[in-house]
Amino acid sequence: MRLPIDAGLRAIEDRGIEPTAFRHAFADAAVPFLDLGATGQTYDGSHLDWQAAKSTSSAIGDWMVTTAPSAR
């Protein structure tokens, strides 16, 4: 899972590993992967504000329910 962060930090991370290669590595290993993208809803670039944290938690929960092996 790749959690949402500020777009500037996201660009720095992307220079470390090409995003497509990262996704392919998970797919090749048959490991589910969720990329929640970049957001401007942080108070320091990395930690989400409360509104974004709430919606992100819901998105992760929904993804886990539909992606977990027991849900299939």
Secondary structure as UniProt FT lines:
FT   HELIX           7..16
FT   HELIX           19..28
FT   TURN            29..30
FT   HELIX           50..67
FT   HELIX           69..71
//
